[in-house]
């Protein structure tokens, strides 16, 4: 007897995993994406006649902590209203016991994909600022994302930036988070002390060791995102590693400091320092030399400087002309 | 500070400075320096107000600079067209070129700085 091919097995697995939404007002249409613990489906809301995205746990018999994690993600997102966060419409459980939540269907590309076409440094930094704003909003509400990476940031067709996948986010009071107090009510801990969650390469050293983390763990991940944005900025034909301006290198170094105490205290401070760089102001993480100060001011005020120099040169030229 | 007021103040200050600079560029006009400074200041004030008003209406750095340059050149021409009463000589280059650049500076400043009035709401 001939065995089933991998493609057939994959298809069967997909069909088996397809959620039974008959008890809900939603109708799944296609798969938008798959994560480690859940699949996101494009679905149709029959009552309201609109497209939505439904995140459903993938496992047929989900572990309680996975289900609780999805519930917590939905609750966190539902309570954090911000343009950089996907609004949650509904939360429920399917007849097979799988937890799901319904959110707005967002269009766009992942940050890492978007960066392939967006090479200009200033445009990239503005995107980064928007990511920091959203994460900072979450920090202000006592939420730590814990899995920030370019794949979890979406850039919309009009430049809107959305921070996704709050599945391993942590609320202040969960036990190992020390963020500021917020109006959010912490649920039961979804990760045991010592459990490592996050993505290697983007995790802070303390997070990778399974130690308690706070907002500074997100700062580290933001540093990694910034690093990826600075890695190949410039023109599409740029050869070799792009030169990173020294103030940005200092921001990067501060965000990626191995010790949390040496990092920025939160995402807001990282974003503010990048905004300072973009507006030609002094970056707090960087100690400037006199030449750097002069260079920065000359760049910031290049137009009036050029006009004043033109005036002085004009006067000098007229003096020279009259003296002949 | 509104853009019009900024243009007025900056135009006046630069006008005084521009008038006084005649002592360096054309020392022979020293006896008439008061009239030159007054004329230059008046030109600066008028150009400053107009350029500031333009900045209230049009938000464009290149256009603001160009408007300041052209307007200032035009006013400087009116002054330069008056001959020196003693020598009968015209100082077109000496008056128009620096004056035009100062207008461009006021154009830049009024576009970049100063407050644009907010539209009235119900």
Interface residues (C-beta under 8 A of the other chain):
Chain A: X303 X304 X307 X308 X310 X311 X314 X315 X318 X319 X321 X322
Chain B: X21 X24 X25 X26 X61 X65 X93 X94 X97 X98 X101 X102 X104 X105 X108 X109 X112
